[in-house]
Structure formats: C-alpha cells, structure tokens
C-alpha cells in the first residue's frame, strides 16, 4: 500500500513535554510542525513522573501562552530540607538566590501542552506504531509510521527533531561512528510510591541515612509522593504496604521525632537511573532534545527542566536557520544546549553521590559524605550553590516575553 505523504517544516518524534513545547514555540514563530508519538494521550497522562519546575520553566509555560494553570494549581517552594544524622537543615532558596521552584507534576505540564496544541490547531498524532526516521543526511528527512487507524503514513520535513526519550528510535538512528555517548551507571535505583495521606512536611525532604537515601515529596493535600533508594533489580511486588512504611520511617527517623503520616500505597514502581549525554546533538538534518539526547538521575529534578530549556534554544536556532535559509546555523544548537546539560549533569551527580548509600562503601566514604553535606548546610557559598543549581542556575536571568 502506498503511504499518504504530508509535508511540514519540522517533524517531531515524541509528544512529551519537549516535543509539544517545541511545536508550540515554533508555531509562535509561524513555523509549522507535525508531532507523532507511539503512546496514546491517556497512556502519557497516567504515567507518574517528577514534580519540580524551575521558575524559568514556569515562565516558559505562562509567558508563551501555554497555560497559567501552574500558577493556580502548582505550589511555590522557597526551599528544601537536607536531612542527615536525624536532623533537618533548611536550604532557603529565596533568601540565597531570590528564586523558588514550583511543585507541579510533569503530567500536568503534559496536559497543559497537549491542550494548548489542540486549542491552537497543532498537528499532534498519538498512538502511532512502527515509527522510523529516514534520510537524515538529506535536506528532506522523513518520519514513517502507521497512524492510530493502521494506515501507513509518511511525514517529510526540512528539519527532524528526536524528542522521543531515552529509549526512542531517534538516537538509535545515529550511526555509532557519528556520535559519542558519555555515561555513568549507578549501583542503585529509586523505589517510588504514591500514598494517600496528608503531607508530612511543607517542603521536600532529601534524606541521607545509614539505610540509604529517601525523598519525601508532595502532590496534594491528600496524596503524597515518596521515594527510597533500592537495588536496581528490586521487585515492586515484593514490598507490602507495611514493609514500605517501615523502611521509609526508619530512613527519616531522628532525635527531633520527625515521622511520616501513613496511608494506603496506591502506586509503586522502580526507577532505574543513569547519567548519559549524546554528543553532538545533531546528525545531519536531525536534532535531539530532552531525554533522547541526555538522561540525568532524578536527584535534583533536572530532567524535565533540561528538556524545556533544550527546546527553548532549539526553537530559536530553527527560527534563525529557516529565516536566513542557512542550515549551517543548526550547529549552534548543541553547544548552546550542552553548557546547561553538563552543569545539570554535574549537579545531579553531586546530589546523588552526596545522599545515597553506595554498596561496599567504607566508613571513610560515609564520613566524607557527611562532610560534603556539612559543607552545604554550614556554608553560605555551599548552600548558595545548591540553591542556584536547584532553582535553575542562569536561566532566571532571561525573560521570555515576546522573544520565545
Ligand atoms: C520529585 C522527584 C524528584 O526526582 C525530585 O528530585 C524532587 C521531587 C517528585 O516527583 O516530586
């Protein structure tokens, strides 16, 4: 059967936050795009992901007209707590760097973006199958797929963007000789739970303990999100509600009497993690964005924020390349995005290493970790580094209005 062929300027694989935000920003510049994703909208909406937005990400959503729902349904957090040796230490972001982050789950960011694309007549196709990207070294690359009804389709474009996540088809389509992968594996993972209980703390609590890391996060007045370090091969089914609460309570316990408010566990999953960067972020007419180009461990909540900052740069670069008809300008994207990517790689690695129990670590290693935590909480420079990186580093100096 012949394929139905359509044309667009930018073909985007992946309708997560990176792909949809890019499509939105391009539309504001008068550049048309088509987005495809193998997941259905319902599947994406029922996947639990991280929950922290930098102020710059919030401004990108609100000032470019995606939605201002984050300002009503999200909550500003002006700091976090670092907890070790049974004591909490507050890192006051507002005091240190004059910024807050926002608790607003990635699922809500996705819903806002998908709604905005629908409202503005964007071309987004969910539930496609058999996606392939072809002719990447030509000026007419293509996306081949079957649509949700099973019909073979072909989208031809000037520029193709791979925003299809860490396990997508786009990065794998780059020949090994044309890219370098930089990566680091960690000998642990996170066990993530959603629980029906009132909040146990007003802000996020990042906890170092002899039993390993734990993170107490929030969602609503009646639903909380918590994580604890586990073995990468841990089986979620092996953890009863009782066992989960016993472990979490043991990790946060301390002389101050801090204890978690318990309730039914409604969702449990194991998040494996690693650090990875693919360079360059361009192969011929294809550019990679978000998790397709780089993965960070979840400690520090940079993944979604990096994806959004990638596509902010990408939309500008594509805009410049199209308006000057100069494809060589596409080379500006990677180096500009990578500055921020590697800063975030370092920050996520640093937070992870400081807070997790490494199998086989010595007493020296643990004492040194506590020294690292002391160097944060007892030093204004140390806590300012954490505050600046957590809230978004340099991005808050930019203003998006009218430019993005
Ligand atoms: C959440 C996840 C993170 O990885 C993090 O660092 C902070 C919060 C969350 O899901 O709430």
Boltz pocket constraint, residues with backbone or C-beta under 6 A from the ligand:
constraints:
  - pocket:
      binder: B
      contacts: [[A, 49], [A, 50], [A, 51], [A, 52], [A, 204], [A, 217], [A, 218], [A, 225], [A, 298], [A, 299], [A, 300], [A, 301]]
      max_distance: 6.0
